[in-house]
Amino acid sequence: MARRKISIDEKIERAEIAVSRAKEKYDAALEELKRLHEKKEELQRAEMMEAVLKSKKSHEEIMAFLSS
């Protein structure tokens, strides 16, 4: 059985499709990474606020500590 020769235009089209699919996967992964970073920051803020509320330090003491 003879193999059909693939034209350069077909190769270009296949490569463009492959690049398009890879870009879609990359964009989805990048969006997930962004969402995870935002979630981490949200959790850190909540943890920090909980620590401040549990502390016996005054507002002034906390602000002085953060400013130093």
N, C-alpha and C positions, 0 to 999 in steps of 0.2 A: 504494500500500500504506500503510495507516494504521499509525502507530507506537503501540505499547502504552505506556500511561502507567505509570511505575514508582511504586509506593506508597512512602510515607515509611518504612514498616517494612522494605521491601526495601532501601531506601537505607541505613538504619541497619545492617541485617545485613551488607551489602557493606562498609560502613565498618568495622564491627567485625572482619570477616575481614581487611581490609587492615591494620588496626592490629595485629592478632594476628601476621600475617606479618612486619610491620616489626619488632615486638618480638622475634620469634624471630631475625631477622637481626641485630638490635642485640645481643642476648644472645650470639650466636655470635661476633660481632666483638669484643665486650668480653672474652670468654673467651680468644680468640686473642691479644688485646693483653696480657692478664694473663700468658699463657704466654710470650709473647715477652719481656716485662719480666723474668720469672723467669729465662729462659734468658740474657739479657744480664747479669744480676747473677751468675749462676753462672759465666759466662765471665770476668767481671771479677775474681771471687774467685780463679779458677784462675790468671789472669794475674798477679794480685798475689802469690799464693803462689809462683809460679815465679820472680818477680823477687826475692822475699825469699830463696828457696833459692839463687839464683845470686849474691846479693850476698855480699860479704866482711865485712859488718857483723855484729856480735855481737847476740845477743838483746836485751841491755840498750841497745845503740845504736839498734836499730830501735824499741824501745818508747819510748825517749826522743824520738826523732824524731816518732813518731806522737802522743805526748802534747803536743808543743810546738805 
